[in-house]
């Protein structure tokens, strides 16, 4: 070969900015509407550029073409063309959406009668709630409180709730009705965050009716301090006298420097507020220095008469922080917690601390304290590992052999312990063709299918979720099969997960983008099943996935990471839209996975953890020089629950994808290197 696969991938992206016919450009163009593609062709031809033959767009049903062209016409304010095209689609299942788009565009000019008629007609369609919210916002803007009350239904949006309070006060209310409105508004006011402008009128009404008492102000100040909103706490204290204002300032100072809690003269005398200041300050200090917090707590207990519940709460808090900070006394503190204050998560943490120190006797005790241990493969596995270490070999082998029949992470680990082949079995969902035919006729399913085909994913998902909410478990399974038939893989995976059925491995572990993943994995020296495992865990193959942290696309790349990786690969700086393009996303994700693999000396487990939690954080979790830790122990003692679950899932998924790709199975003990 003249060039390696890696060179080909990088070269393709380096040249795409010069030649619009490059792979990424055209894969984006192929999803454009016919009208927009024509515009693109005209622009390219006008510039003297040629598009490759592979850019041909598959024929679409005429209704879809009319729908897309109607949407473009509406966006271009060509209402005459829009109406002509919409009329041609009057019998199309998505015709209501065209009506919605048009009404949404002119909602401020619409009459109440038209809005009401539309909402009544389409009350069961997902867009009705969005239109109602838009209409309510318009009514609030114009202060049409009478209509606002008529159209209002329970809303999630905080601003619309506050507008409803204002609208209610504008009406003639009985004394009882007024009290009910003020009670609800008081609950709205009682939070630790900045007030929204829309809520100001109703909060002023609370003040005028004498509902915001000093006690209520202190309650909100406490909420504000707990979320770190010191500015709001100060603003809330403005009506106070000098003594109470001084206490708020003291709380703010302790928040900033909790270690100096008892250097303040004001903390020499007991009061309810001072006890809260001390309690909150000690908890804040414990998050970064639990040992110093423990010493302060001993002083605080001597100085202030804390309630029994407060003492138990603080004991639990300090024990948990000691465990998270890997303090030597963590296990002792966790064991000392009374049973009535120690919940299941505390007991699991106690077990993980014992496991981290490889204290097998303590681990057995911690597992025994968890009544549900027999139901979880995780704790059954560690119980067997403990028996193994404590010389009870027969019991350990027997338990490992039982677990080895399971198709999951602990089943695979157990099979390795007793040198058994993996039991990977798939039980496909039963296809009931008659029931599937009925499901396909459901208007919501039909709208979902068309919206998905038109790449209107958000709207398709809203329709789908509304359909699924009405189905029983058997029909939900069939719906998952429908989504799988449409190759809407992430939705099929999420839908079948609602049923508890985990054994249809073809449905739960599809292999889309196979050529791309194989080529990219080869280019970066990665196992394709590992890349598949990461992608499955990150997005479940949702091309448009976006996390709350801003990670995007199939392999959930952060824009900052994408920029660094693109630069290192000689690619053009990616836009946000680029990260939703499957080819670019998989190349950037795989190159970053390769970077993590190289950084951590080829250790796939650590590289997987670093892909999820970041390399700097993971570096702090690695065993100290000279410490010997087996990989399964290291994974299950990762401090972050999300990362623990992530690594376990990716390792198990890699095995299943090897099976799906008809490859020879790599045992986990070979994939998971010991330290």
Secondary structure, DSSP 8 states (H G I E B T S, - for coil): --S-HHHHHHHHHHHHTT-TTSHHHHHHHTTS-HHHHHHHHHHHHHTT----GGG------HHHHHHHHHHHHHHTT-HHHHHHHHHHTTTSTTHHHHHHHHHHHTGGG--HHHHHHHHHHTTTSTHHHHHHHHHHHHHHHTT-HHHHHHH----S-HHHHHHHHHHHHTS---HHHHHHHHHHHHHHH-SSS---GGGHHHHHHHHHTT---HHHHHHHHHHHHHTT-HHHHHHHTTTS-HHHHHHHHHHHHHHH-GGGGGGSGGGGS--HHHHHHHHHHHHHHHTT-HHHHHHHHHHHHHHS---HHHHHHHHHHHHHHHHHTT-TTHHHHHHHS-TTT--HHHHHHHHHHHHHTT-HHHHHHHHHT-GGGGG-HHHHHHHHHHHHHTT-HHHHHHHHHHHTTSSSHHHHHHHHHTT-------------HHHHHHHHHSHHHHHHHHHHHTT-HHHHHHHHHHHHTT--HHHHHHHHHHHHHTT-HHHHHHHHHTTT----HHHHT--TTHHHHHHHHHHTT--HHHHHHHHHHHHTT-TT-B-TT--BTTTTB-HHHHHHHHHHTT-----TGGGGSHHHHHHHHHHHHHHHHHHTTT-HHHHHHHHHH-HHHHHHHS--TT----HHHHHHT-S-HHHHHHHHHHHHHHHHHHHHTT-----HHHHS---
